[in-house]
Every structure is written in C-alpha cells, then in structure tokens.
Amino acid sequence: MEDKEKPRLSRLTAIITQLQSKRIVTASFLAERHKVSVRTIYRDIRTLEKSGIPIVTEEGIGYSLMEGYHLPPVLFTEDEANALITVEKLVIRNRDKSFSENVSSAIEKIKATLRSSQQGNAELLADRIYFGGNQNEESTSNNLMQIQSAIIHFQVLQMEYHSSQKKRSTRVIEPFAIYSINGNFLLIAFCRLREDFRVFRIDYIKSLVPQNETFTPHNMTMQKYFEEYVQKQNHP
C-alpha cells in the first residue's frame, strides 16, 4: 500500500467510529476534525457506502448509521488504551458514588475489547499511576447520574437542599446543565420557587424525588447562561 493511502485508511476507520458514537455527524465536523475538505469527506462517505456500511444521509443535516446496525469494536492504539487507564484513575477520586461506579463499569467494558497484550500493559500502568489527595475521602453525593437522566428526559425533580449556610429548603426544579469547578459538580436548573435559573452544588442535595411530570425545554444554551447569569452571581 502506498504511503498516501495510509492516512485515508486511518481517516475512514475514524469516521466509522464517529458515526457509531454520535446520532448525527455533519460533513463540516468531519472535515474540521480530520483537516480535510468537505468534498474529501463526501468521497469518503461514498467509499464507505460502497464497502457495505449502511450510512443514512439526512439532507442538510448530516450522516448516521442505519438503526440497529453495529460494527465490531475498533481496536485501540496503545496511547488510547493508556488514556483510558488515566481517566479511570481520575474518576476513582470523584466523590459522587453514582458517577464513579458507572464510569468505572463503562471503562471496564471498554477495556475488555483490548488485545491481550494491551490488557497486560494496562494492568501494569494502572499500578504505576497515582493522583494525590485523600483517596479515602467518603462519597459526598449519589445524585449525579439521576440528574443526568433528568436533563436528557426533561424530567421535573423535587429536591431537599442544604445551602452552604446550612439553610434547608425544598425546591421543585427543571434541570438544565452540569458543570464542574474546583472539584465540585454544580447543577444549573430553573427553580420554580425563585422563577429563575439557579446554581446548586450537587453534594448539598440531600434527596431527589423524580416527579411524574416533564417540562418544555428552555430557550437557553450554556453560552447564553454564562453571559446572562454568571455575571449576576445568582445563588439559591
């Protein structure tokens, strides 16, 4: 195989992986990701289709794989396998139990696809990576995964919240987004009590009760939120 063909083969493999990992992938995203022209991506998509990959084209939107079609897992490079081990070690330090348990379980399944030689190297590396800090610190919350589910399903939640001033309150919220700062996970949600968006530390949430109710998605983006609300320094 000529050298000029190697980058294309690598790119085609990567495109297949990206089609499996996203619901919709645009040609412009792929072109930018692989530093090629959009026309080159069009040719790549045609090549994949001719090879039997059932790619669905949504005009003006992007590409996806046919529903129910799955390809065998793509082998990881050594650097990718090493990155997984590092991520796992970082996750173990997280103080939200639901998050750390689910990510560790997911990474374990991914590691099962590694070649035997990579698995041996992964085990060696896992014993040689250490991140400082109190590794025995107890979990301070168990709510992150439930909040993530509520965000994607637009589910209303009722929560008992203890503020940093130890004030207790019961809130009915419409969860919007999660971000992290200084090692703490923060929940952005529309608070029906305050009739506005507020920020809540997830480890200050003492209980969460899903309500049998969904809400209409807000006309809000993360960029718009930070531009409009962070400057106001809103707090619950």
Backbone as CSV, one residue per row, in Angstrom:
resi,resn,N_x,N_y,N_z,CA_x,CA_y,CA_z,C_x,C_y,C_z
1,MET,0.842,-1.188,0.000,0.000,0.000,0.000,0.882,1.243,0.000
2,GLU,0.548,2.207,-0.863,1.330,3.423,-0.923,1.122,4.238,0.345
3,ASP,2.170,5.049,0.679,2.105,5.836,1.901,0.920,6.793,1.909
4,LYS,0.573,7.337,0.733,-0.510,8.320,0.697,-1.862,7.693,1.047
5,GLU,-1.950,6.348,0.918,-3.197,5.679,1.234,-3.374,5.444,2.726
6,LYS,-2.287,5.436,3.470,-2.377,5.142,4.894,-3.203,6.172,5.669
7,PRO,-2.973,7.489,5.449,-3.795,8.461,6.167,-5.283,8.311,5.856
8,ARG,-5.615,7.971,4.600,-7.025,7.837,4.253,-7.655,6.640,4.953
9,LEU,-6.932,5.530,5.000,-7.447,4.356,5.691,-7.687,4.670,7.159
10,SER,-6.756,5.375,7.766,-6.918,5.775,9.165,-8.116,6.686,9.335
11,ARG,-8.308,7.592,8.371,-9.435,8.532,8.442,-10.767,7.806,8.284
12,LEU,-10.828,6.854,7.347,-12.057,6.091,7.147,-12.432,5.312,8.405
13,THR,-11.434,4.728,9.043,-11.681,3.990,10.288,-12.211,4.925,11.366
14,ALA,-11.613,6.120,11.446,-12.049,7.094,12.450,-13.473,7.570,12.169
15,ILE,-13.811,7.750,10.897,-15.163,8.184,10.543,-16.191,7.143,10.966
16,ILE,-15.863,5.870,10.771,-16.769,4.801,11.213,-16.989,4.887,12.719
17,THR,-15.912,5.090,13.464,-16.019,5.209,14.919,-16.900,6.387,15.297
18,GLN,-16.722,7.515,14.615,-17.512,8.704,14.933,-18.978,8.527,14.580
19,LEU,-19.257,7.790,13.501,-20.646,7.501,13.147,-21.314,6.623,14.202
20,GLN,-20.534,5.747,14.834,-21.084,4.885,15.881,-21.301,5.637,17.183
21,SER,-20.515,6.678,17.425,-20.538,7.337,18.727,-21.474,8.533,18.788
22,LYS,-21.992,9.001,17.630,-22.890,10.150,17.621,-24.147,9.821,16.835
23,ARG,-25.245,10.467,17.208,-26.507,10.227,16.496,-26.443,10.808,15.091
24,ILE,-25.899,12.015,14.964,-25.747,12.677,13.674,-24.343,13.264,13.598
25,VAL,-23.681,13.057,12.462,-22.353,13.633,12.244,-22.404,14.442,10.957
26,THR,-21.977,15.683,11.001,-22.006,16.528,9.811,-20.704,16.427,9.039
27,ALA,-20.786,16.718,7.739,-19.589,16.694,6.901,-18.597,17.765,7.347
28,SER,-19.105,18.918,7.759,-18.213,20.001,8.193,-17.466,19.609,9.469
29,PHE,-18.157,18.888,10.386,-17.488,18.414,11.603,-16.357,17.454,11.251
30,LEU,-16.646,16.504,10.352,-15.635,15.521,9.968,-14.472,16.186,9.242
31,ALA,-14.783,17.149,8.387,-13.724,17.841,7.652,-12.799,18.595,8.600
32,GLU,-13.392,19.274,9.562,-12.584,20.017,10.530,-11.780,19.069,11.416
33,ARG,-12.416,17.976,11.820,-11.758,17.010,12.707,-10.533,16.385,12.032
34,HIS,-10.644,16.106,10.726,-9.576,15.400,10.030,-8.725,16.315,9.152
35,LYS,-9.037,17.618,9.205,-8.240,18.617,8.481,-8.192,18.325,6.980
36,VAL,-9.373,18.053,6.441,-9.509,17.852,5.000,-10.698,18.691,4.529
37,SER,-10.920,18.721,3.215,-12.043,19.484,2.683,-13.350,18.711,2.842
38,VAL,-14.458,19.433,2.800,-15.773,18.799,2.862,-15.958,17.872,1.661
39,ARG,-15.414,18.259,0.501,-15.516,17.413,-0.693,-14.818,16.075,-0.472
40,THR,-13.690,16.106,0.238,-12.986,14.855,0.555,-13.839,13.964,1.441
41,ILE,-14.544,14.557,2.397,-15.436,13.785,3.273,-16.561,13.153,2.462
42,TYR,-17.091,13.903,1.489,-18.139,13.336,0.633,-17.616,12.070,-0.071
43,ARG,-16.391,12.131,-0.571,-15.807,10.966,-1.236,-15.619,9.819,-0.250
44,ASP,-15.184,10.151,0.980,-15.006,9.112,1.997,-16.325,8.417,2.315
45,ILE,-17.388,9.201,2.437,-18.703,8.618,2.745,-19.141,7.686,1.621
46,ARG,-18.921,8.093,0.371,-19.288,7.230,-0.761,-18.482,5.937,-0.739
47,THR,-17.194,6.047,-0.378,-16.342,4.855,-0.296,-16.863,3.886,0.759
48,LEU,-17.249,4.410,1.910,-17.776,3.564,2.984,-19.089,2.910,2.565
49,GLU,-19.935,3.672,1.872,-21.212,3.114,1.412,-20.973,1.973,0.417
50,LYS,-20.007,2.146,-0.478,-19.698,1.113,-1.466,-19.130,-0.144,-0.809
51,SER,-18.505,0.039,0.369,-17.933,-1.116,1.072,-18.974,-1.853,1.907
52,GLY,-20.227,-1.353,1.904,-21.301,-2.057,2.597,-21.735,-1.450,3.915
53,ILE,-21.154,-0.316,4.294,-21.564,0.338,5.540,-22.876,1.076,5.276
54,PRO,-23.971,0.729,5.985,-25.276,1.359,5.724,-25.381,2.752,6.358
55,ILE,-24.900,3.740,5.634,-24.916,5.118,6.125,-26.188,5.806,5.650
56,VAL,-26.884,6.441,6.569,-28.103,7.183,6.244,-27.741,8.657,6.095
57,THR,-28.094,9.231,4.962,-27.828,10.650,4.710,-29.107,11.450,4.920
58,GLU,-29.056,12.401,5.829,-30.185,13.309,6.053,-29.808,14.644,5.423
59,GLU,-30.447,14.950,4.310,-30.088,16.132,3.532,-30.136,17.395,4.394
60,GLY,-29.043,18.140,4.343,-28.969,19.393,5.083,-28.689,19.219,6.560
61,ILE,-28.557,17.965,7.017,-28.329,17.717,8.448,-27.008,16.995,8.663
62,GLY,-26.900,15.762,8.134,-25.656,15.024,8.328,-25.828,13.542,8.062
63,TYR,-24.947,12.750,8.670,-24.913,11.310,8.436,-25.113,10.549,9.740
64,SER,-25.638,9.328,9.590,-25.779,8.426,10.730,-25.727,7.001,10.211
65,LEU,-25.520,6.057,11.133,-25.585,4.654,10.756,-27.028,4.170,10.833
66,MET,-27.387,3.242,9.964,-28.738,2.686,9.974,-29.067,2.127,11.351
67,GLU,-30.265,2.409,11.832,-30.709,1.959,13.145,-30.550,0.450,13.280
68,GLY,-29.921,0.038,14.387,-29.754,-1.376,14.662,-28.491,-1.988,14.086
69,TYR,-27.752,-1.206,13.288,-26.528,-1.741,12.685,-25.341,-1.437,13.593
70,HIS,-24.558,-2.441,13.886,-23.386,-2.268,14.735,-22.172,-2.917,14.086
71,LEU,-21.062,-2.242,14.225,-19.804,-2.764,13.705,-18.982,-3.331,14.844
72,PRO,-18.096,-4.278,14.540,-17.213,-4.782,15.598,-16.402,-3.629,16.183
73,PRO,-16.032,-3.716,17.456,-15.274,-2.630,18.076,-13.946,-2.403,17.369
74,VAL,-13.604,-1.111,17.216,-12.324,-0.755,16.612,-11.235,-0.915,17.663
75,LEU,-10.087,-1.497,17.266,-9.013,-1.707,18.221,-8.418,-0.376,18.666
76,PHE,-8.075,-0.316,19.952,-7.470,0.889,20.497,-5.972,0.902,20.205
77,THR,-5.442,2.109,20.012,-3.998,2.250,19.963,-3.470,2.172,21.392
78,GLU,-2.158,2.026,21.534,-1.565,1.951,22.868,-1.808,3.238,23.643
79,ASP,-1.669,4.387,22.966,-1.884,5.669,23.645,-3.335,5.818,24.096
80,GLU,-4.287,5.349,23.265,-5.702,5.433,23.643,-5.989,4.547,24.848
81,ALA,-5.406,3.339,24.859,-5.590,2.435,25.990,-5.006,3.048,27.261
82,ASN,-3.836,3.671,27.149,-3.218,4.317,28.312,-4.064,5.471,28.820
83,ALA,-4.687,6.215,27.891,-5.547,7.335,28.290,-6.738,6.833,29.092
84,LEU,-7.292,5.669,28.705,-8.418,5.093,29.446,-8.039,4.809,30.896
85,ILE,-6.848,4.271,31.103,-6.395,3.946,32.454,-6.285,5.217,33.283
86,THR,-5.760,6.277,32.675,-5.614,7.545,33.391,-6.981,8.110,33.761
87,VAL,-7.936,8.040,32.818,-9.293,8.521,33.100,-9.902,7.746,34.263
88,GLU,-9.714,6.429,34.253,-10.277,5.610,35.324,-9.708,6.015,36.683
89,LYS,-8.408,6.275,36.734,-7.789,6.683,37.990,-8.324,8.035,38.470
90,LEU,-8.577,8.924,37.535,-9.137,10.225,37.897,-10.567,10.080,38.421
91,VAL,-11.324,9.192,37.785,-12.726,9.006,38.164,-12.845,8.449,39.572
92,ILE,-11.930,7.555,39.949,-11.983,6.938,41.274,-11.967,7.996,42.373
93,ARG,-11.326,9.135,42.093,-11.235,10.197,43.096,-12.537,10.975,43.233
94,ASN,-13.428,10.833,42.260,-14.655,11.621,42.302,-15.520,11.228,43.485
95,ARG,-16.127,12.212,44.118,-16.861,11.956,45.353,-18.337,11.644,45.143
96,ASP,-18.790,11.643,43.884,-20.168,11.225,43.633,-20.165,9.735,43.313
97,LYS,-20.758,8.958,44.182,-20.698,7.499,44.082,-21.321,6.989,42.793
98,SER,-22.483,7.543,42.407,-23.173,7.055,41.218,-22.324,7.279,39.969
99,PHE,-21.615,8.395,39.929,-20.771,8.714,38.774,-19.564,7.791,38.694
100,SER,-18.827,7.655,39.781,-17.604,6.859,39.771,-17.893,5.389,39.481
101,GLU,-18.987,4.859,40.033,-19.311,3.459,39.806,-19.682,3.199,38.350
102,ASN,-20.466,4.099,37.747,-20.904,3.888,36.367,-19.777,4.087,35.372
103,VAL,-18.917,5.078,35.601,-17.803,5.285,34.673,-16.815,4.133,34.769
104,SER,-16.532,3.670,35.988,-15.623,2.536,36.146,-16.172,1.297,35.449
105,SER,-17.490,1.084,35.553,-18.112,-0.061,34.892,-18.009,0.063,33.374
106,ALA,-18.225,1.283,32.848,-18.144,1.503,31.406,-16.721,1.282,30.900
107,ILE,-15.741,1.791,31.637,-14.342,1.635,31.216,-13.935,0.163,31.272
108,GLU,-14.456,-0.564,32.251,-14.153,-1.994,32.343,-14.634,-2.720,31.086
109,LYS,-15.819,-2.351,30.583,-16.339,-2.984,29.371,-15.495,-2.601,28.150
110,ILE,-15.050,-1.354,28.121,-14.207,-0.919,27.010,-12.874,-1.662,27.036
111,LYS,-12.310,-1.803,28.244,-11.023,-2.492,28.376,-11.115,-3.948,27.940
112,ALA,-12.317,-4.518,27.998,-12.491,-5.914,27.589,-12.250,-6.099,26.096
113,THR,-12.306,-5.003,25.332,-12.078,-5.092,23.891,-10.594,-4.993,23.541
114,LEU,-9.739,-4.721,24.525,-8.311,-4.603,24.257,-7.704,-5.957,23.917
115,ARG,-6.677,-5.937,23.097,-5.934,-7.153,22.829,-5.257,-7.617,24.116
116,SER,-4.930,-8.891,24.197,-4.365,-9.442,25.434,-3.081,-8.735,25.832
117,SER,-2.259,-8.382,24.848,-1.013,-7.687,25.179,-1.297,-6.309,25.755
118,GLN,-2.322,-5.638,25.209,-2.697,-4.319,25.728,-3.261,-4.436,27.137
119,GLN,-4.019,-5.514,27.401,-4.581,-5.693,28.735,-3.482,-5.838,29.772
120,GLY,-2.414,-6.581,29.416,-1.303,-6.727,30.340,-0.617,-5.399,30.603
121,ASN,-0.431,-4.614,29.547,0.186,-3.305,29.709,-0.710,-2.371,30.513
122,ALA,-2.029,-2.503,30.321,-2.972,-1.662,31.053,-2.905,-1.944,32.551
123,GLU,-2.814,-3.231,32.885,-2.718,-3.596,34.302,-1.428,-3.060,34.914
124,LEU,-0.342,-3.112,34.155,0.929,-2.587,34.642,0.827,-1.079,34.875
125,LEU,0.247,-0.372,33.898,0.138,1.078,34.015,-0.764,1.475,35.176
126,ALA,-1.848,0.710,35.385,-2.780,1.022,36.472,-2.077,0.995,37.828
127,ASP,-1.079,0.127,37.952,-0.330,0.037,39.211,0.707,1.145,39.350
128,ARG,0.948,1.881,38.264,2.011,2.886,38.280,1.474,4.310,38.189
129,ILE,0.149,4.482,38.273,-0.435,5.824,38.231,-1.061,6.139,39.584
130,TYR,-0.730,7.312,40.092,-1.296,7.719,41.382,-1.563,9.214,41.342
131,PHE,-2.740,9.609,41.762,-3.083,11.020,41.873,-3.214,11.366,43.345
132,GLY,-2.517,12.422,43.755,-2.525,12.808,45.158,-3.889,13.253,45.635
133,GLY,-4.030,13.343,46.931,-5.303,13.703,47.531,-5.766,12.614,48.459
134,ASN,-6.831,12.867,49.153,-7.356,11.906,50.114,-8.157,10.836,49.383
135,GLN,-7.506,9.730,49.079,-8.179,8.661,48.344,-9.262,7.978,49.177
136,ASN,-9.229,8.163,50.475,-10.205,7.504,51.350,-11.380,8.414,51.696
137,GLU,-11.394,9.580,51.064,-12.478,10.507,51.352,-13.812,9.883,50.961
138,GLU,-14.794,9.960,51.849,-16.077,9.324,51.600,-16.843,10.062,50.510
139,SER,-17.698,9.313,49.828,-18.556,9.936,48.830,-19.465,10.956,49.496
140,THR,-19.633,12.101,48.831,-20.463,13.142,49.415,-21.815,13.264,48.709
141,SER,-22.013,12.524,47.631,-23.304,12.547,46.945,-23.483,11.261,46.152
142,ASN,-24.722,11.050,45.737,-25.039,9.873,44.936,-26.132,10.232,43.936
143,ASN,-26.058,11.485,43.443,-27.160,12.033,42.659,-26.824,12.349,41.213
144,LEU,-25.564,12.324,40.861,-25.165,12.839,39.552,-25.826,12.105,38.395
145,MET,-25.866,10.777,38.441,-26.423,10.022,37.325,-27.931,10.250,37.184
146,GLN,-28.631,10.381,38.302,-30.072,10.645,38.249,-30.334,12.029,37.652
147,ILE,-29.481,12.996,37.987,-29.616,14.339,37.436,-29.355,14.327,35.940
148,GLN,-28.321,13.587,35.511,-28.032,13.490,34.085,-29.228,12.921,33.327
149,SER,-29.851,11.898,33.882,-31.023,11.295,33.243,-32.163,12.303,33.145
150,ALA,-32.360,13.075,34.219,-33.435,14.068,34.225,-33.185,15.158,33.188
151,ILE,-31.915,15.513,32.974,-31.586,16.547,31.993,-31.980,16.098,30.588
152,ILE,-31.626,14.869,30.222,-31.879,14.432,28.850,-33.346,14.053,28.611
153,HIS,-34.096,13.770,29.699,-35.510,13.405,29.550,-36.438,14.554,29.949
154,PHE,-35.861,15.714,30.291,-36.648,16.890,30.679,-37.641,16.548,31.799
155,GLN,-37.108,15.899,32.822,-37.942,15.450,33.935,-37.844,16.424,35.109
156,VAL,-38.984,16.761,35.658,-39.033,17.641,36.825,-38.573,16.865,38.062
157,LEU,-37.783,17.517,38.913,-37.291,16.909,40.140,-37.691,17.746,41.350
158,GLN,-37.958,17.064,42.441,-38.129,17.745,43.722,-36.933,17.384,44.590
159,MET,-36.323,18.375,45.196,-35.125,18.082,45.979,-35.164,18.784,47.330
160,GLU,-34.491,18.149,48.280,-34.221,18.793,49.561,-32.788,19.290,49.489
161,TYR,-32.615,20.577,49.732,-31.311,21.210,49.535,-30.846,21.897,50.810
162,HIS,-29.575,21.677,51.159,-28.963,22.336,52.306,-27.894,23.274,51.777
163,SER,-28.081,24.562,51.914,-27.151,25.534,51.363,-25.857,25.567,52.162
164,SER,-24.884,26.328,51.683,-23.603,26.455,52.386,-23.797,27.132,53.744
165,GLN,-24.905,27.843,53.915,-25.232,28.451,55.212,-26.095,27.535,56.076
166,LYS,-26.199,26.265,55.649,-26.942,25.238,56.379,-28.445,25.497,56.381
167,LYS,-28.930,26.291,55.440,-30.357,26.533,55.344,-31.007,25.437,54.514
168,ARG,-32.089,24.880,55.045,-32.784,23.809,54.344,-33.954,24.369,53.543
169,SER,-34.153,23.812,52.377,-35.305,24.210,51.577,-35.690,23.060,50.655
170,THR,-36.952,23.051,50.274,-37.442,22.074,49.312,-37.720,22.810,48.016
171,ARG,-37.125,22.344,46.939,-37.251,23.011,45.647,-37.802,22.050,44.605
172,VAL,-38.611,22.579,43.712,-39.018,21.862,42.517,-38.259,22.502,41.370
173,ILE,-37.482,21.697,40.659,-36.568,22.241,39.662,-36.722,21.571,38.311
174,GLU,-36.284,22.315,37.288,-36.200,21.801,35.931,-34.717,21.804,35.564
175,PRO,-34.041,20.656,35.670,-32.587,20.613,35.484,-32.174,20.979,34.057
176,PHE,-31.115,21.778,33.957,-30.670,22.266,32.656,-29.279,21.763,32.271
177,ALA,-28.298,21.886,33.173,-26.925,21.528,32.809,-26.091,21.282,34.064
178,ILE,-24.931,20.676,33.845,-23.981,20.387,34.921,-22.619,20.926,34.513
179,TYR,-21.933,21.554,35.455,-20.536,21.886,35.194,-19.746,21.719,36.476
180,SER,-18.431,21.713,36.338,-17.573,21.450,37.486,-16.577,22.576,37.655
181,ILE,-16.347,22.950,38.908,-15.359,23.967,39.221,-14.759,23.647,40.589
182,ASN,-13.455,23.723,40.677,-12.741,23.431,41.928,-13.095,22.057,42.498
183,GLY,-13.323,21.102,41.614,-13.597,19.741,42.054,-15.027,19.496,42.482
184,ASN,-15.897,20.500,42.400,-17.299,20.344,42.798,-18.195,20.352,41.568
185,PHE,-19.165,19.418,41.541,-20.158,19.419,40.478,-21.278,20.383,40.843
186,LEU,-21.657,21.224,39.876,-22.716,22.206,40.081,-23.855,21.940,39.098
187,LEU,-25.071,22.068,39.575,-26.256,21.869,38.757,-26.890,23.221,38.448
188,ILE,-27.087,23.491,37.172,-27.858,24.663,36.752,-29.275,24.189,36.506
189,ALA,-30.239,24.826,37.145,-31.633,24.397,36.999,-32.552,25.602,37.109
190,PHE,-33.699,25.488,36.466,-34.734,26.501,36.638,-35.492,26.165,37.920
191,CYS,-35.441,27.066,38.882,-36.090,26.855,40.174,-37.487,27.459,40.137
192,ARG,-38.500,26.634,40.345,-39.873,27.139,40.295,-40.189,28.031,41.489
193,LEU,-39.485,27.837,42.593,-39.687,28.698,43.756,-39.226,30.119,43.459
194,ARG,-38.040,30.260,42.838,-37.476,31.582,42.521,-37.879,32.080,41.147
195,GLU,-38.479,31.193,40.349,-38.903,31.521,38.985,-37.743,32.049,38.146
196,ASP,-36.605,31.390,38.285,-35.416,31.802,37.542,-34.382,30.679,37.634
197,PHE,-33.327,30.793,36.842,-32.251,29.809,36.903,-31.408,30.033,38.149
198,ARG,-31.000,28.945,38.749,-30.152,28.990,39.932,-29.079,27.908,39.813
199,VAL,-28.036,28.033,40.620,-26.951,27.060,40.660,-26.975,26.344,42.004
200,PHE,-26.876,25.013,41.975,-26.896,24.205,43.191,-25.674,23.295,43.218
201,ARG,-24.995,23.252,44.337,-23.928,22.263,44.493,-24.559,20.889,44.670
202,ILE,-24.140,19.933,43.855,-24.777,18.623,43.873,-24.546,17.905,45.201
203,ASP,-23.386,18.129,45.833,-23.150,17.455,47.117,-23.948,18.082,48.259
204,TYR,-24.644,19.199,48.007,-25.533,19.796,49.013,-26.966,19.307,48.860
205,ILE,-27.223,18.508,47.805,-28.562,17.955,47.602,-28.704,16.718,48.485
206,LYS,-29.636,16.750,49.410,-29.802,15.652,50.362,-30.750,14.571,49.860
207,SER,-31.683,14.938,49.012,-32.588,13.930,48.440,-33.159,14.448,47.130
208,LEU,-33.451,13.517,46.243,-34.046,13.835,44.945,-35.236,12.919,44.713
209,VAL,-36.358,13.488,44.309,-37.545,12.688,44.013,-38.037,13.055,42.609
210,PRO,-37.920,12.141,41.646,-38.429,12.417,40.298,-39.941,12.605,40.342
211,GLN,-40.417,13.597,39.624,-41.845,13.862,39.555,-42.425,13.260,38.280
212,ASN,-43.680,12.925,38.334,-44.366,12.367,37.172,-44.779,13.501,36.238
213,GLU,-43.760,14.236,35.796,-44.017,15.436,35.006,-42.759,15.772,34.206
214,THR,-42.955,16.196,32.984,-41.847,16.687,32.171,-42.075,18.174,31.898
215,PHE,-41.007,18.839,31.470,-41.116,20.271,31.196,-40.667,20.576,29.772
216,THR,-41.111,21.702,29.267,-40.708,22.144,27.933,-39.284,22.672,27.994
217,PRO,-38.406,22.193,27.112,-37.022,22.664,27.140,-36.926,24.184,27.086
218,HIS,-36.005,24.727,27.847,-35.836,26.173,27.903,-35.052,26.681,26.696
219,ASN,-35.372,27.877,26.291,-34.642,28.534,25.203,-33.337,29.082,25.775
220,MET,-32.426,28.174,26.052,-31.201,28.544,26.755,-30.061,27.655,26.269
221,THR,-28.887,28.223,26.155,-27.666,27.477,25.862,-26.678,27.762,26.987
222,MET,-25.631,26.944,27.079,-24.626,27.180,28.109,-23.967,28.542,27.923
223,GLN,-23.667,28.906,26.671,-23.035,30.194,26.420,-23.942,31.335,26.854
224,LYS,-25.233,31.231,26.513,-26.170,32.280,26.888,-26.314,32.362,28.401
225,TYR,-26.334,31.185,29.051,-26.449,31.192,30.509,-25.279,31.929,31.144
226,PHE,-24.065,31.586,30.746,-22.901,32.221,31.358,-22.852,33.719,31.073
227,GLU,-23.294,34.097,29.878,-23.288,35.522,29.550,-24.318,36.294,30.366
228,GLU,-25.493,35.676,30.606,-26.586,36.405,31.241,-26.668,36.227,32.749
229,TYR,-26.225,35.066,33.259,-26.487,34.755,34.650,-25.253,34.773,35.555
230,VAL,-24.138,34.316,35.046,-22.961,34.250,35.898,-22.561,35.627,36.386
231,GLN,-22.707,36.626,35.521,-22.373,37.988,35.912,-23.247,38.492,37.060
232,LYS,-24.459,37.939,37.150,-25.353,38.328,38.242,-25.013,37.637,39.558
233,GLN,-24.163,36.572,39.441,-23.764,35.799,40.611,-24.993,35.289,41.359
234,ASN,-25.878,34.645,40.608,-27.085,34.072,41.220,-26.714,32.920,42.134
235,HIS,-27.359,32.836,43.269,-27.182,31.722,44.177,-28.553,31.313,44.705
236,PRO,-28.734,30.043,45.038,-30.033,29.574,45.541,-30.318,30.138,46.923
